[in-house]
């Protein structure tokens, strides 16, 4: 799925999107988290900084803005896990492991989900069974 197709799908689902994050905001989040987001994450967040007002997909997945990613990380009890999405108001999380490639889902402990952020976003958008 291309970025344009993704945004079109979200708009068809009436998902409210935040304006894109500035390069300065992305850099500040990376500095606060001591983590470098993958390029595909940065490309999407430059266009849409997560869902507005905790909106969610038809599959009840909510993509967080950078500000919420940082706040939730500070609250987290798993310092190696950086969440960017949750299912049904914190039932479980989708995110990155600080020192491992790929994307993970976390209930109690992180479990490998897929190899790329873009694949995770595609699965989140399509409500792929693997994300649940």
PyMOL commands that set and color helices and strands:
alter all, ss='L'
color gray80, all
select helices_A, chain A and resi 3-12+23-33+39-47+52-54+66-75+117-126+129-131
alter helices_A, ss='H'
color red, helices_A
select strands_A, chain A and resi 61-63+81-87+92-97+100-106+110-114
alter strands_A, ss='S'
color yellow, strands_A
deselect
rebuild
show_as cartoon
